[in-house]
Amino acid sequence: MQSNNIFNKISQSQRRKQGVHFIGIGGIGVSALAQYYLAMGHKISGSDLASSEITELLRKKGAEIFITNPKSKIQNPKLQSKIKNADLVIYSPAVRKDHPELLAASRYKLETMSYPQALGELTKKYFTIAVSGTHGKSTTTAMIALILVKSGLDPAVIVGTKLKEFGNSNFRTGKSKYLAIEADEHMASFLNYWPKIIVLTNIDKDHLDYYKNLKNILKSFKKYVSHLSKDGVLVANKDDINISKLKTQISKLQFKTQNYSLKQREANILRRILKIPGEHNVSNALAALTTARVLCVPDKISFKALSEFRGSWRRFEERHITWNKKYLTIVSDYAHHPTEVLATLKAARKKYPKKRIWCVFQPHQYQRTHYLFKDFIKVFKEALTYIDRVIITDIYDVAGRENKEVKKKVSGKKLVEAVRKPKAIYLPKDSVLGYAKDNFPNRGVLVIMGAGDIYMLGR
């Protein structure tokens, strides 16, 4: 009863239908928030650079979508009207301050919020469980969400991937006081959030164009964890060295800490029952199990939910097909950081111990490739000791987040040259299928990897 009362209070405060316009609505996080506002009965419009599965899903749910060019003036009078009459404009963190729609919102003196700011407001209204860390956020959030659904706690969920259990959506409405979110550290977005439970999967070097070094990353995580109140709980990965460093820095903060580790006896149970491969996923499942225990969910329910989890979109997503008279397994994976790449390829080799394995990798963002260049070299050299071939394509250019000078310094071709292995080759993306058609082994495994548009090859 208490849960429904909480939900009704939130609904009443937002009962007046508002016009909310989203800039960058096709983003995986922004689109989930747009679905939340749709579920609350608001009139939603939004713009993005290109149509996608996500924008089509939003269109079907009732959002009005505009495909725009952020470098030119607003041409569409309907779009102009939507912005002018909006009560609130929410924009992706990737949107530049000189974006024409953002400038128009300023001219009309509209309330504007970034996606993290808007999500941060929701975290204050719900009992929020926020999953954070450099790797494993989406999968862990999904696991926690499915356990809570199975237990009857009926959470709202905003996650950075699509789930089959949610009808291939990255959002679930929920009718209780609980909200499970993926809390991203990019540009310190998570500092906008005020959760009751923080799940910390790991801390690694990433987004160095923003943070510069690991020390600054740890500093930001420390500030974020301090958002927990005295009755809050930190669920922390005991196996992660950087989380251990962080815990020594936050020892005086007065909240409870629940640790989890691959050394726990539950790890063996999870290795047996999980459908998704890899030690990193066993660790993610332990994080979800520990969180469920904090919320007094019986282990029986948690194990059943975890055993039924079918995986997330582009997280070791498998398909078996016949192509060019060959039978092959395609694994689509979002890994774009050296640590993730290695974990995924190890999982592939463990799952397919006797098959030939190829990896097609699209580096994501010039700055990430530049700052982690040596780590990528090390990872691919190691991977090529147990997989058969690595094809590296051109770097995926992330609009609005690239540095012109850095773009001159790195490329997919330079990465291959630095790996210096005959089984590592460079190919433009458009040439990959032709090469694979002529050379890919029958009954082999093709891992298509990266956070950009490389997954389209799998189609």
C-alpha positions as CSV (number, residue, x, y, z in Angstrom):
1,M,0.0,0.0,0.0
2,Q,2.8,2.4,0.9
3,S,4.4,1.9,-2.5
4,N,1.2,2.8,-4.4
5,N,0.7,5.9,-2.3
6,I,4.2,7.1,-3.2
7,F,3.5,6.5,-6.9
8,N,0.2,8.4,-6.6
9,K,1.9,11.3,-5.0
10,I,4.4,11.5,-7.9
11,S,1.6,11.2,-10.4
12,Q,-0.4,14.0,-8.8
13,S,2.5,16.4,-8.8
14,Q,2.8,15.9,-12.5
15,R,-0.8,15.4,-13.4
16,R,-1.0,18.6,-15.5
17,K,0.0,17.6,-19.0
18,Q,3.2,19.4,-20.0
19,G,4.9,19.7,-23.3
20,V,8.4,18.3,-23.0
21,H,10.9,18.6,-25.8
22,F,14.0,16.4,-25.9
23,I,17.2,17.3,-27.9
24,G,19.1,14.1,-28.7
25,I,16.0,12.0,-28.0
26,G,17.6,8.9,-29.7
27,G,20.2,8.5,-27.1
28,I,19.9,5.4,-25.0
29,G,19.5,7.3,-21.7
30,V,17.5,10.2,-23.0
31,S,15.1,8.0,-24.8
32,A,14.3,6.1,-21.6
33,L,13.6,9.4,-19.8
34,A,11.3,10.4,-22.7
35,Q,9.4,7.2,-22.2
36,Y,9.0,8.0,-18.5
37,Y,7.4,11.4,-19.4
38,L,5.2,9.7,-21.9
39,A,4.1,7.2,-19.3
40,M,3.2,10.1,-17.0
41,G,0.9,11.4,-19.8
42,H,3.0,14.4,-21.0
43,K,3.1,15.5,-24.7
44,I,6.6,14.5,-25.9
45,S,8.5,15.8,-28.9
46,G,12.2,15.3,-29.7
47,S,14.9,15.7,-32.3
48,D,18.0,13.7,-33.3
49,L,20.6,13.5,-36.1
50,A,19.2,10.3,-37.6
51,S,16.3,7.8,-37.4
52,S,17.0,4.6,-35.4
53,E,15.2,1.7,-33.8
54,I,14.9,3.8,-30.7
55,T,13.3,6.9,-32.4
56,E,10.9,4.5,-34.1
57,L,9.9,3.0,-30.8
58,L,9.3,6.4,-29.3
59,R,7.3,7.4,-32.4
60,K,5.1,4.3,-31.9
61,K,4.6,5.2,-28.3
62,G,3.3,8.7,-29.2
63,A,6.3,11.0,-29.3
64,E,6.7,13.4,-32.3
65,I,10.2,12.9,-33.7
66,F,12.1,15.4,-35.9
67,I,15.4,14.5,-37.7
68,T,17.5,17.6,-37.7
69,N,20.9,19.1,-38.6
70,P,22.4,20.8,-35.5
71,K,24.6,23.0,-37.6
72,S,21.8,24.8,-39.4
73,K,18.9,27.0,-38.3
74,I,15.5,25.4,-37.5
75,Q,13.8,24.9,-40.8
76,N,10.7,23.0,-39.8
77,P,7.8,25.3,-38.5
78,K,6.3,22.4,-36.6
79,L,9.5,21.8,-34.7
80,Q,9.8,25.6,-34.1
81,S,6.2,25.5,-32.6
82,K,7.0,22.5,-30.4
83,I,9.9,24.2,-28.9
84,K,8.1,27.5,-28.5
85,N,5.1,25.9,-26.7
86,A,7.2,23.5,-24.6
87,D,7.1,23.7,-20.8
88,L,10.4,22.0,-20.5
89,V,13.4,21.3,-22.7
90,I,15.7,18.3,-21.8
91,Y,18.9,17.9,-23.7
92,S,21.6,15.2,-24.0
93,P,24.9,16.0,-22.4
94,A,26.4,15.6,-25.9
95,V,24.4,18.6,-27.2
96,R,26.6,21.7,-27.7
97,K,25.6,25.0,-26.1
98,D,25.2,26.6,-29.5
99,H,22.7,24.0,-30.7
100,P,19.9,25.9,-32.5
101,E,17.1,24.3,-30.5
102,L,18.8,25.1,-27.2
103,L,19.3,28.7,-28.3
104,A,15.6,28.8,-29.3
105,A,14.6,27.5,-25.9
106,S,16.8,30.3,-24.3
107,R,15.1,33.0,-26.5
108,Y,11.7,31.8,-25.4
109,K,12.9,31.8,-21.8
110,L,12.0,28.1,-21.3
111,E,13.1,25.9,-18.5
112,T,16.0,23.7,-19.7
113,M,17.7,20.8,-18.0
114,S,20.3,18.3,-19.1
115,Y,19.4,14.6,-19.1
116,P,21.4,14.0,-15.8
117,Q,19.8,17.0,-14.2
118,A,16.3,15.8,-15.1
119,L,17.0,12.3,-14.0
120,G,18.5,13.7,-10.8
121,E,15.2,15.2,-10.0
122,L,13.5,11.8,-10.3
123,T,16.1,10.2,-7.9
124,K,14.9,12.6,-5.2
125,K,11.3,11.4,-5.6
126,Y,11.9,7.7,-5.6
127,F,13.8,5.1,-3.5
128,T,16.5,5.1,-6.1
129,I,19.0,2.2,-6.7
130,A,21.8,3.6,-8.8
131,V,24.3,1.3,-10.5
132,S,27.7,2.9,-11.2
133,G,31.1,1.8,-12.4
134,T,33.2,1.9,-15.5
135,H,32.0,-1.5,-16.7
136,G,28.9,-3.6,-16.2
137,K,26.4,-0.9,-15.4
138,S,23.7,-1.9,-17.9
139,T,23.8,-5.6,-17.3
140,T,23.8,-5.2,-13.5
141,T,21.0,-2.6,-13.6
142,A,19.0,-5.1,-15.8
143,M,19.7,-8.0,-13.4
144,I,18.6,-5.9,-10.4
145,A,15.5,-4.7,-12.2
146,L,14.4,-8.2,-13.1
147,I,14.9,-9.5,-9.6
148,L,12.8,-6.6,-8.3
149,V,10.1,-7.3,-10.8
150,K,10.1,-11.0,-9.9
151,S,9.8,-10.2,-6.2
152,G,6.8,-8.0,-6.8
153,L,8.5,-4.7,-5.8
154,D,7.5,-3.3,-9.3
155,P,10.3,-0.8,-10.0
156,A,10.5,1.9,-12.5
157,V,13.6,1.3,-14.6
158,I,15.9,3.5,-16.7
159,V,18.7,1.5,-18.2
160,G,21.3,2.1,-20.9
161,T,20.3,-1.0,-23.0
162,K,17.2,-2.6,-24.4
163,L,15.9,-5.7,-22.6
164,K,13.8,-8.5,-24.1
165,E,11.9,-8.7,-20.8
166,F,10.8,-5.1,-21.3
167,G,9.6,-5.7,-24.8
168,N,13.0,-4.6,-26.3
169,S,12.8,-1.3,-24.4
170,N,15.2,0.5,-22.1
171,F,12.4,1.6,-19.8
172,R,9.9,0.2,-17.5
173,T,7.1,2.2,-15.9
174,G,6.6,0.6,-12.5
175,K,4.0,1.5,-9.9
176,S,6.0,1.5,-6.6
177,K,8.4,3.7,-4.8
178,Y,11.4,2.0,-6.4
179,L,13.5,3.4,-9.3
180,A,16.5,1.5,-10.7
181,I,18.8,3.5,-12.9
182,E,22.1,3.2,-14.6
183,A,24.3,6.1,-13.2
184,D,26.9,7.1,-15.7
185,E,30.2,8.7,-14.6
186,H,30.8,10.5,-18.0
187,M,31.3,14.2,-17.4
188,A,30.4,13.4,-13.7
189,S,26.8,13.0,-14.6
190,F,26.2,10.9,-11.5
191,L,26.8,13.8,-9.3
192,N,23.2,14.9,-10.1
193,Y,21.8,11.7,-8.5
194,W,20.7,11.1,-4.9
195,P,20.2,7.4,-4.5
196,K,19.4,5.3,-1.4
197,I,21.5,2.5,-2.7
198,I,24.7,2.8,-4.8
199,V,26.0,-0.3,-6.5
200,L,29.6,0.1,-7.5
201,T,30.8,-2.5,-10.0
202,N,34.4,-1.3,-10.6
203,I,36.5,1.9,-11.3
204,D,38.8,2.0,-14.3
205,K,40.5,4.6,-16.5
206,D,38.0,6.0,-19.0
207,H,36.7,9.3,-20.3
208,L,40.2,10.7,-19.8
209,D,39.3,13.6,-22.2
210,Y,37.3,14.8,-19.2
211,Y,39.0,13.4,-16.1
212,K,42.6,13.5,-17.3
213,N,43.7,10.8,-14.8
214,L,42.6,8.1,-12.4
215,K,43.1,10.4,-9.4
216,N,40.4,12.7,-10.7
217,I,38.1,9.8,-11.4
218,L,38.4,8.5,-7.8
219,K,37.8,12.0,-6.6
220,S,34.5,12.2,-8.5
221,F,33.4,8.8,-7.3
222,K,34.2,9.8,-3.8
223,K,32.0,12.9,-4.1
224,Y,29.2,10.8,-5.7
225,V,29.3,8.1,-2.9
226,S,29.0,10.9,-0.3
227,H,25.5,11.6,-1.7
228,L,24.3,8.5,0.4
229,S,22.5,9.4,3.5
230,K,23.1,7.7,6.9
231,D,20.6,5.1,6.1
232,G,21.9,4.6,2.6
233,V,23.9,1.5,1.5
234,L,26.9,1.1,-0.7
235,V,27.1,-2.3,-2.5
236,A,30.7,-2.6,-3.5
237,N,32.9,-5.0,-5.5
238,K,35.5,-6.2,-3.1
239,D,37.6,-7.6,-5.9
240,D,38.2,-4.2,-7.5
241,I,41.5,-2.5,-6.5
242,N,40.3,1.0,-7.2
243,I,37.1,0.5,-5.2
244,S,39.3,-0.7,-2.3
245,K,41.3,2.6,-2.6
246,L,38.1,4.6,-2.6
247,K,36.8,2.8,0.5
248,T,39.8,3.8,2.5
249,Q,39.0,7.4,1.5
250,I,35.4,7.2,2.5
251,S,35.7,5.2,5.7
252,K,34.4,8.1,7.9
253,L,31.2,8.5,5.9
254,Q,28.2,7.1,7.9
255,F,26.4,4.7,5.7
256,K,26.4,0.9,5.5
257,T,28.6,-1.0,3.0
258,Q,27.8,-4.5,1.7
259,N,30.7,-6.1,-0.2
260,Y,30.5,-8.9,-2.8
261,S,33.3,-11.0,-4.3
262,L,33.9,-13.7,-6.8
263,K,35.3,-15.7,-3.9
264,Q,31.9,-16.0,-2.3
265,R,30.3,-19.5,-2.5
266,E,27.4,-18.1,-4.4
267,A,29.7,-17.4,-7.4
268,N,29.8,-21.1,-8.2
269,I,26.0,-21.3,-8.2
270,L,25.8,-18.3,-10.5
271,R,28.4,-19.9,-12.9
272,R,26.1,-22.9,-13.2
273,I,22.8,-21.0,-13.7
274,L,23.7,-17.9,-15.8
275,K,22.8,-18.1,-19.5
276,I,25.3,-15.3,-20.3
277,P,29.0,-16.2,-20.2
278,G,32.1,-14.6,-18.6
279,E,33.4,-14.0,-15.1
280,H,32.5,-10.4,-15.4
281,N,28.9,-11.4,-15.6
282,V,29.2,-13.6,-12.6
283,S,30.5,-10.5,-10.8
284,N,27.6,-8.4,-12.1
285,A,25.1,-11.1,-10.9
286,L,26.8,-11.1,-7.4
287,A,26.2,-7.3,-7.3
288,A,22.5,-7.8,-8.2
289,L,22.2,-10.6,-5.6
290,T,23.8,-8.5,-2.9
291,T,21.5,-5.6,-3.7
292,A,18.4,-7.9,-3.5
293,R,19.5,-9.0,-0.1
294,V,19.7,-5.4,1.1
295,L,16.1,-5.1,0.0
296,C,15.2,-8.3,1.8
297,V,14.4,-10.2,-1.4
298,P,14.7,-14.0,-0.8
299,D,17.6,-15.7,-2.5
300,K,15.3,-18.2,-4.1
301,I,13.6,-15.4,-6.1
302,S,16.9,-13.8,-7.0
303,F,18.5,-17.0,-8.3
304,K,15.4,-17.8,-10.4
305,A,15.4,-14.3,-11.9
306,L,19.1,-14.4,-12.7
307,S,18.8,-17.9,-14.2
308,E,16.1,-16.6,-16.6
309,F,18.0,-13.5,-17.6
310,R,18.5,-13.6,-21.4
311,G,21.1,-10.9,-21.6
312,S,20.9,-7.3,-22.9
313,W,21.0,-5.7,-26.3
314,R,24.6,-5.8,-27.7
315,R,26.0,-7.5,-24.6
316,F,27.2,-10.8,-25.9
317,E,24.1,-11.0,-28.0
318,E,24.2,-14.3,-30.0
319,R,22.7,-15.3,-33.3
320,H,23.2,-18.5,-35.3
321,I,22.9,-18.0,-39.1
322,T,23.7,-19.6,-42.4
323,W,25.6,-17.1,-44.6
324,N,27.4,-17.7,-47.9
325,K,26.8,-21.5,-47.5
326,K,28.5,-21.3,-44.1
327,Y,27.1,-21.8,-40.6
328,L,28.3,-19.2,-38.2
329,T,27.7,-17.7,-34.8
330,I,27.5,-14.0,-34.5
331,V,28.1,-12.3,-31.2
332,S,27.2,-8.6,-31.0
333,D,28.9,-6.8,-28.1
334,Y,29.1,-3.2,-26.9
335,A,32.6,-3.5,-25.5
336,H,34.6,-0.4,-26.3
337,H,37.1,-0.1,-23.5
338,P,40.2,-2.4,-23.3
339,T,39.1,-4.1,-20.1
340,E,35.7,-4.8,-21.6
341,V,37.2,-6.1,-24.9
342,L,39.4,-8.6,-23.1
343,A,36.6,-9.8,-20.8
344,T,34.3,-10.4,-23.7
345,L,36.9,-12.2,-25.8
346,K,37.8,-14.4,-22.8
347,A,34.1,-15.2,-22.4
348,A,33.9,-16.1,-26.1
349,R,36.9,-18.5,-25.9
350,K,35.5,-20.1,-22.7
351,K,32.1,-20.6,-24.3
352,Y,33.4,-21.9,-27.6
353,P,36.7,-23.6,-26.7
354,K,37.1,-25.5,-30.0
355,K,35.8,-23.0,-32.5
356,R,37.7,-20.5,-34.6
357,I,37.0,-17.0,-33.3
358,W,37.3,-13.7,-35.2
359,C,36.8,-10.3,-33.7
360,V,35.7,-7.2,-35.7
361,F,36.4,-4.2,-33.5
362,Q,35.4,-0.6,-34.2
363,P,37.2,1.8,-31.8
364,H,34.8,4.3,-30.2
365,Q,35.8,7.9,-30.1
366,Y,39.2,9.3,-31.1
367,Q,40.0,10.6,-27.7
368,R,39.3,7.3,-25.9
369,T,41.5,5.5,-28.5
370,H,44.2,8.1,-28.0
371,Y,44.3,8.0,-24.2
372,L,44.0,4.2,-24.0
373,F,46.1,3.4,-27.0
374,K,48.8,1.4,-25.1
375,D,46.1,-0.5,-23.2
376,F,44.4,-1.5,-26.5
377,I,47.7,-2.7,-27.9
378,K,48.3,-4.8,-24.8
379,V,44.8,-6.3,-24.9
380,F,44.8,-7.3,-28.6
381,K,48.3,-8.8,-28.3
382,E,47.0,-11.0,-25.4
383,A,43.7,-11.8,-27.2
384,L,45.5,-13.0,-30.3
385,T,47.1,-15.7,-28.2
386,Y,43.7,-17.4,-28.0
387,I,41.5,-16.1,-30.8
388,D,42.2,-16.5,-34.4
389,R,41.9,-13.0,-36.0
390,V,41.2,-9.4,-35.1
391,I,39.9,-6.9,-37.8
392,I,40.1,-3.3,-36.7
393,T,38.1,-0.7,-38.6
394,D,38.1,3.1,-38.6
395,I,37.3,4.9,-35.4
396,Y,33.7,5.8,-34.8
397,D,33.5,9.6,-34.7
398,V,31.3,10.8,-31.8
399,A,29.7,14.1,-32.8
400,G,30.5,17.0,-30.5
401,R,33.0,15.0,-28.4
402,E,36.1,14.9,-30.6
403,N,39.3,17.0,-30.6
404,K,40.7,17.9,-34.1
405,E,44.3,17.6,-33.0
406,V,43.7,14.2,-31.4
407,K,42.0,13.0,-34.6
408,K,45.3,13.5,-36.5
409,K,47.2,11.3,-34.0
410,V,45.2,8.0,-34.0
411,S,43.4,5.7,-36.4
412,G,42.3,2.1,-36.7
413,K,45.2,1.5,-39.1
414,K,47.8,2.9,-36.6
415,L,46.4,0.7,-33.9
416,V,46.8,-2.4,-36.1
417,E,50.4,-1.3,-36.9
418,A,51.2,-1.0,-33.2
419,V,49.8,-4.4,-32.4
420,R,52.3,-5.9,-34.9
421,K,50.7,-9.3,-35.2
422,P,50.0,-11.0,-38.6
423,K,46.5,-12.0,-37.3
424,A,45.6,-8.4,-36.7
425,I,44.5,-6.5,-39.9
426,Y,43.0,-3.2,-40.7
427,L,39.9,-2.9,-43.0
428,P,37.5,-0.1,-43.7
429,K,34.1,-1.0,-42.4
430,D,32.6,-1.3,-45.9
431,S,35.2,-4.0,-46.8
432,V,34.7,-6.2,-43.8
433,L,31.8,-8.3,-45.1
434,G,33.6,-8.9,-48.5
435,Y,36.7,-10.1,-46.7
436,A,34.7,-12.3,-44.3
437,K,32.8,-13.8,-47.2
438,D,36.0,-15.0,-48.8
439,N,37.9,-16.0,-45.6
440,F,35.7,-16.7,-42.6
441,P,35.8,-20.3,-41.5
442,N,32.7,-22.5,-41.5
443,R,31.2,-23.0,-38.1
444,G,33.3,-20.1,-36.7
445,V,32.3,-17.4,-34.2
446,L,32.3,-13.8,-35.4
447,V,32.4,-11.2,-32.5
448,I,31.3,-7.8,-33.7
449,M,32.4,-5.4,-31.1
450,G,32.1,-1.6,-30.4
451,A,29.8,1.1,-29.1
452,G,29.3,2.8,-32.5
453,D,27.4,1.5,-35.6
454,I,29.5,-1.6,-36.2
455,Y,26.6,-3.8,-34.9
456,M,24.8,-3.1,-38.2
457,L,27.3,-5.5,-39.9
458,G,25.6,-8.3,-38.0
459,R,22.5,-7.8,-40.0
